[in-house]
Amino acid sequence: MQPSTRTLSLMTYNIHKGFGVGKVRFLLPQMRAAIAELNPDFVFLQEVQGVHRRRAKRIDAWPDTPQFEYIAEKIWPHYIYAKNAVYHSGHHGNAILSKYPFERFENINLSTINRASRGIIHSQLVLDDDKHTKIHLLCVHLGLFKAERAEQCKTLMLRISEAVPENEPLLMAGDFNDWRMHLSKPLAEELGIEEAFFSLEGQHARSFPAIRPSLCVDRVYFRGMDVYEVQCLQGKPWRMLSDHVPLFARFSLKTPS
């Protein structure tokens, strides 16, 4: 059986619960339109509001469905949401939207305080009906504090080493809050996982704050495929939407034909 090449694309975006900088303007409809125009195969989302009862009553544009379902409508028929922060008015967490059906998923909650949305969604899916090509997707949101993040990175690397076989392709993206850039080296040296922007451009993308990005906190990692396009989506409309700008990457993957 000769291998054939297929392409896969993803974006990762911390949507700030649908609000712009300062949580003054609710901009989820504009975010949805911009994400739909990009139209990747996979959308990795952080700070997704599952439910917020007070805001639903107060904000006219608040959707009738959870934010991940609202964004996914008509384009991504498959989606996973994991709540990592639960409070009186509702909950928020991470989500993955996909054009391909999921086989299974698990949420690893990394939050050490109730309101923090720190976690890893680890999902698996099969790209082909013949079950030959399994791919692992990990959507990640790590903590703001160095000691907290160090423990979360250990959990993340242990999860990959134990649950992701080396011969099965992996895509991992999200908000790593790793502005001092400590994580990419051990991922590469210990697990053979590369960062997409670093691989193509020799440096990580600056994605925060959106209005004038200076910190490299969002990442796209991969193993078992080749990256051939990356974009850090600065400028209009992205700089006026969330407090982060999204990252986009496109990959080529050899699959059995």
N, C-alpha and C positions, 0 to 999 in steps of 0.2 A: 504494500500500500504506500503510494508516494504522498509525502506531506504537501499540503497546499497552504497558502498564506492568507490570513484574514486580518482585518484591522479592527481594533477596539478603541473607543475613546471614553474618557471620563472627565468630569469636572469635580472639584471639591470646593465647598463654599460654607463658611460660617455665616448664617443668615441673620444672626442677632435677633431671633424671634420675630423677624419680619419688620424690624424697625431700622431707621437710619441712625446716624451718629447721635448720641445723646438720648435715644429712644423717644424723640419728639414726634417724628412723622412715621406713620405706619405705611410701609412701602411694599408689602408682600405682593400685591397685584403687579407692580412694576418688576419686581424680582422674578416672578413667574414668567412674565413675557420675555425677559432677557434670557433666562435659562432655556426657555422653549426655543428661542431663536438659535441658540448654540447647539441644541439637540444632540447631546452626547449619548452614548450607549448606557452609561452609568452616571448617576449623580450622587455624590457623597455629601451629606448635609450635617452640619453641627448647629447646636442651639436652635433646634426645631421645636416649636410649641405644639405639643399634642393637644392640650386643653388649657384654657385660661378663662374661667367663668366671668370674672369681673371685666376683662378687656372685651370679651365677646358682647357684653351688654353695652359697653361704652363706645366702641369703635364701629362705625357704620360699615366699613369695608372688611370687617372681620369675616372670614369664610365660615360657611356652615359645616365644613368638614375639617379635620385636622390639617395642619399646614403642609405636611408631607403629601397627603392625599390630594390637596388642592393644587400643589405644584405638579404632581404626577399626572393629573387629569389629561386624558386623550393621547399622551405620548409614551408614558412609562406604565405599562399595565401591571408591573410587579413592584412591590415596595415593602420595606421592612422599617419599623420604627422601634426604638428601645428607649424607654424613659429612664433617665438616670438621676433626675432631680424631681422630687415630688413635694408639693406644698399645698397649703389650704385651697388656693384658687385653681390648681391644676398641676401640670407637669411638663417638662421638656427634656430633650435628649438628642440622640443621633438618628439619622435615617439614611437608607440607601434606596434609590430608585433605579429600576433596571428594565431594559427591553427584553431580557431573558428571564425565564422562571427560576426561582430559587429552589434548591433541593433541601437545604436546611440552613439554620442560622442559630447563633448563640450570642447573648449579650454578656459581656464582662463589665460589671459596674465598678468603676475605679473611684467613685466619689467618696471623699472622706468627710464632707459636710453635706447637709440635706439639700441645699440649694445649688450646689455645683453640678454641672452636667458633664462628668468625666466618665468616659467609658469607651469600650471597643465593641463594635458589632462585627462578628466574624461570620460571614455567609459563604456558602458554596453553591455553585450552579454549574450546569452542563450546557455548553454552547451548541452541541449537536444532538440530534435525535438518536444517533447511534451510541451515545454515552462515551465517546472516546475522549472528549476534551473537557476535563473538570478544571474549574478556575476558582480561586479563593479571593474574596473581597473583604478587606478590613477597613472599616470607617472608624477613625480614631479622634478622640478629643482628650488631651492631657492637661494637667493642672498648671497653675500659674507659679507655684512655688518650687524651688529647686529640689528640696528634699522629697517633697511629694512626687514630683515628676520623675526623680531617680527610681523610686519604688515602682511607679507605674511603667517605666521603661523596662524594668526587670520582668514585670508581669507580661508585658507585650512580647518581649523576646522569647520568654519561656513558652508562651502560647504558640508562637510561630514554630519554634523548634519541636514542640510536641505534637502539634495538630495540623501542620502544613507540610506534607511530604515534599522533598526537594525537587521531585520530578513533576509537580503540579504547579502551574503558573499562579502567580500571586500579584494582586494589585492592592496597595494600601495607601490611603490618603486621608487627610484631615487637618485639624488644627492641633499641632504638636506643642505649641507654646515654647519651642526650642530656639529662642532667638540667639542664644549663645552657641548654637550649632554643635551640640555634644553627641547627638544621636546617630547621625548618618555614618560615622566611622565605625562604631561597633556593629551596626546593622550590616554594613558591607563586609567587614572583616570576619565576623562570626557567623553570619547567615547568608552571605552572598546577595544581599538586597541592595539595589542601587536607587538613587534618587534621580528622578527624570530630568529636572532642570540642571542639576549638577552634572549629570551625564552628558547633556548636549551643550550646555553653556558655561560649564566650569564653576558655577555658583548657584546658590539657592535663590529662589524668587523672593522679592520683597513684596509682602502682601498686606501689611498692617502698619499704620492706620490707613484706611482706604483713601482718604483725602490727599495724603502724601505718603505713600508707603515707604517705610524705612526698615522695618523689622521682618526677618525671615521666619515666620511662625507656621505657615501652612506648607505642606509638603505633599509630593506624589512619589511613592516608592513602588518598585516593581522587581519581579524575578521571573525568569522563564519566558521572557519575551523581549522584544527590542522596541525602544522608544524612538520615534522619528519626528515628533512635533511637540513643542510645548508653547504655551501662552500664559503669561500673567496678565489678567484682564484689567489693566489700569485704564483710566480715562472714562469717558461717558459710555454707557450710563452707570457703570459699576461704582465709580467713586462717590456717587451720591446715594447709593442704596444702603447696603450694610456697612459696618465699621471695618470689615475685611473686604479685599477684592478676591474673586475666585481664581483658581488655577485650572488650566485645561491641558490635557496631554492625549496624544494619540500613539497607539502601539501596533506593531505587527506581531502576529502569533502564528507559528506553524502548527497546523492541525492535520490529522489523518484525512485523506480524501477518499 
